[in-house]
Amino acid sequence: MSTRRIATDAWESLFRAQHEILAELSTDFEDRDISQGEYDVLLTVTRAPEMTARLRDVTARMLISQPSVSRLVDRMVQRGLLTKCTDPEDGRGSVLTATEAGAHAFRVLATDHARSIAHRMSVLSPDELRTLHALTSKLRSTHP
């Protein structure tokens, strides 16, 4: 089998696995206090020092457009999940901080979501999980 065919087959398998797993894990967000998009924003913000991150860093990690992230963040501010202020180091940017309510909603959902992820990934051994992590990290960091 040619290298091109192996690469195509591997990509298709990776893409289908991601699609199926994301569809399964998306049920974690049904009937919850925060949406999957809000969870993704809070994931970045709550992991940052003092639960504060620049909007541009949040946007860089999201898989949606910058205007969509801005609208989502503005809705989260209105809901009391985040605060938003001008970046003191770059007046054109914004700094986001998780409120106690936002951090709490994130933690509650994160506990259940992590359990679902661990269950779904349990078909792989710890060594396979480490290999998968190394391979996907390599794919993400390589730009030919």
HUDAMO-V34167 format. One record per pair of residues at least 24 apart in sequence whose ideal C-beta (glycine too) atoms are under 6 Angstrom apart, sorted by the first residue. I is the first residue (numbers start at 1). GAP is how many residues later the second one is. Records with the same first field share a line. If there is no record, write none. Layout:
# HUDAMO-V34167
I->GAP ; GAP
This chain:
# HUDAMO-V34167
21->99
25->91
28->84 ; 85 ; 88
32->77
33->72
34->71
37->35
38->38
39->70
42->60 ; 64
45->51 ; 53
46->52 ; 57 ; 60
51->46 ; 47
52->43 ; 45
53->43
54->39 ; 41
55->38 ; 39 ; 41
56->37
